[in-house]
Structures are given as C-alpha cells and as structure tokens.
C-alpha cells in the first residue's frame, strides 16, 4: 500500500513527515520504499532551497538505518526532470565576484551526489525515473543512482562531471558528450550505458516499481555487489571538491555576453516550468543565498569549519 507520508504511515518517524515546499513524498511500507517527487519553484533546477530540502530528507533517512530500503526520485514538473545548475543564481554570483558562494553552492551539489554514491553503504537501493528534459547538473545527478530509467521522449545533455560519466560510459564517450554541447535522446544514452532502461512514455511508473520489486527479495546481495562495483572504480569526495573549486574559479572568467546568454536561458527555463517573472526570480535567489549562508553560520553543515565564515561582498549588492 502506498500512502502520503504522515506520522502514522507505516510507523515512520515524524521527521520523515516534514512539511516540504519542493518535495512530495510517498511511502510504500511493504517495500520500504520512499518515493520522492520534486517541484522546485520558480525554476525546476538544483536551487539552494531545493537542495536544502533534499539534503534534510536524506539526512533523516541516514539517521534511521533500516527504515528505507528503496529510494526513488522523479519530477512533478511535466516535461522537465531537472534543468541542473541554478543559472539565475550563477549570474548574480559571477557579477558579484563571489567565489565563496559559488563554492558553497558546489559543495551543496556534491553532498547530494555523494549521498547517492554511498547509498549502498547505508543499506539503500536507489532508482531514478526521468520523464523529461534533464540538463547539465540534472544529468550528472542521476548517474550515481543504482538504476536509471528514462521514458522514451526524455532527452539529456551537457554533463560536466567527468568522473561519473567516465565510469559508466568510458573516457571517449565522456569526452565527446561533455565537449560537444549536444542533446541526446534516451536511446542514445542507453547505447552509451548512461541509462539502464528506456520505456515508452507513460510506462515509467510501472517500470520503476518493477525494478524495486525485483531487487527487494535479493537486496542484501545486490547492495554488496554495488559496493564492490564502487570499490573497483572508486570516485572520491575530494576529487569532486577539486572539480567544483575549478568550476567556481572558471565561472568568474565568464564574459558579459556569457552572462546575458545564461540570463536568457534562465528566463526560458522559468517559462517552461511555469515559474515567476524575472524580477521575482532574482529576489528569490537573493533570499535563498542569504538563507543558505545563515544555515552555515548556524552550524548545519561543515563548510564553516573548512572555510571560515564564507561571508563575501554579497552583502554589498
């Protein structure tokens, strides 16, 4: 039986019933399956606010070992899985020369990806269902999942994380995909081993459930094999941090023309996802950034301990 999460559902702790703004959770007790659908406003991307909710939810899972056996992620936004990086925020930070905030954003992304990379160590099998466009960091974010399912009309492109793309598809494919700037169909991604299954549009939900039901009886052995797989082709947290730091430093070299293009893309994404007007988007991003630094100063992450307060020229904007 699948239910919306409440404090009574399947004996779940109240902490898994938090009132999320950008996530919709469903619990299937018989499978120990937590189904999470994302709907981030004003743009379906990895915003600081959206990532904060995702990380809080994943931390709750980690603090209750054995409760969640299967984690399944998909999107509640028609035609869009995830647009990836928060372009509207990037433009503000690059113009402010705020490298600390760029690196902080990158660390938030790494923490989410790293949770998925190490999910088998937590006793959790992960499945992601993509039913629309997934670009840049959106594509990168699905690669650490144990099973990646695309519906046939979904497309993806512009990955930036070499490590995960190389591990799944090899260096030549990763080099071509990252440098070509092309979009790829679900079938093309399947041939490149970045996707585990392609199903007809509308069949993704059934395929996802079939995967979970097939894995559950042999979960222990499956997770052991996945841990061994990661050991054979390891990716380290430190290597991801190095990549993010390089990305942040490179971002500060973007030209005015580059930033204008990013602004146009962000506006197009907001329109497609039914988001807010341009001025409202900028104000939302300022609030999200202030909130993120506030979380760091309150001790919710380790970033303060590694880099000091992280306060920059942002307040002068």
Protein Blocks (a to p, Z undefined) as FASTA:
>chain_A
ZZdddfklgoiafklmcccfkbccdddfklopacddddddfbdcddfklmmmmmmmmmmm
mmmghkambdcdddfbehiabgbjafklmmmmmmnopaklmmmmmmmmmmmmmmmmmmmm
nopacddddfbdcehjlmmmmmmpmbdcddfkbccehiablklmmmmnojklmmmmmmno
pacdfklmmmnopafbdcdehilmmmmmmmmmmmmmmmmmmmmmmmmmmmmmccdfklmm
mmmmmmmmmmmmpcfklmmmmmmmmmmmmmmnopacfklmmmmmmmmmmmmmmmmmnopa
mklmmnonopafklmZZ
